[in-house]
Amino acid sequence: MKLLEERIQKDGKIRNGGAVLKVDSFLNHQIDVKLYNEIGKEFFRLFGDEKVTKILTIEASGIGIACIAGQYFDVPVIFAKKSKSKNIDGSVYTSKVESFTHGKVYDIIVAREFLGPEDRVLLIDDFLANGSALNGLIQVVKSAGATLVGAGICVEKAFQPGGDLIRGQGIRVESLARIESMSETEGVTFC
Amino acid sequence: MKLLEERIQKDGKIRNGGAVLKVDSFLNHQIDVKLYNEIGKEFFRLFGDEKVTKILTIEASGIGIACIAGQYFDVPVIFAKKSKSKNIDGSVYTSKVESFTHGKVYDIIVAREFLGPEDRVLLIDDFLANGSALNGLIQVVKSAGATLVGAGICVEKAFQPGGDLIRGQGIRVESLARIESMSETEGVTFC
């Protein structure tokens, strides 16, 4: 998606010797709602024929994108919660997600009542790198016995293994901007 | 807002002997995007003349509502992050928020570059009870030297002190559904 690539070139900031891409002025701290709208429209262009019944994302930065996209699909949005409580009971689907940024593993939960075998689920998230969050969401969809139609991602770090690993499972992953490489001196190169 | 009150009556669930109102089938876990749209429209009806330049909310459940509302105001949305890191440096505004649900105090942060004295800020959140989250956001707006135009809240538990405390500071708070009382036997009564 040209618009997103251009915006990353213009306003993205590369930090930590090329390891971190900060897009917090328009994507995941301050939000350009018009850009979200174009992203939502593009996800609908890509997945609009898939008879999606639910959009599933994960807190926090996925929520806004999923809600704006939800307007085009005209379906409910569910966000998986990062669980702070130890008492996860039988009323929820759960899986584990490893955060490389925060260096820990946490549980995500989705209430069973909102997802079932009749659902056709589109996953939406802002970033795909190691694929841990996306894998966690995939496990939730599997636990529910729902059909996974695919994943819509804003920014994929294609030089990290997540995208290949998930596509290798036969899952359709559509990333609107795929980064081939990035460095503080050379900037961002897209695939 | 009649639509939201009716939805709470229909789909809200009262738990823990009247202490907890669960609205997670339409407001803050599974999301009815059409309802969010009506909520966003109503916030714009209430605050549309206030020359708002930024909408500020807090992760996680505020983000979707703020993004949908942001479409009507045509301004950027910022979400305050709950900080997991100890190294809060000079590049962020910060304040403390007490979570009564999780029984702990955490820091929220907003990058300084996104909020300044020239801004007119509307706060948006899903719930107002003790007012701790809203107070945290108010502190951030004050730290930035920005003008606070008010707060748009979906559900206010009017029997808890937050709303009165914040209105007592001369701040305009508009809650779309104000709960006077609730119990597992009697259900919800609105103000």
Interface residues (C-beta under 8 A of the other chain):
Chain A: D24 S25 H29 Q30 I31 D32 V33 K34 Y36 N37 E59 A60 S61 I63 G64 A66 C67 I68 G70 Q71 D74 V75 P76 V77 I78 F79 K81 K84 S85 H102 V110 A111 E113 F114
Chain B: D24 S25 H29 Q30 I31 D32 V33 K34 Y36 N37 E59 A60 S61 I63 G64 A66 C67 I68 G70 Q71 D74 V75 P76 V77 I78 F79 K81 K84 S85 H102 V110 A111 E113 F114
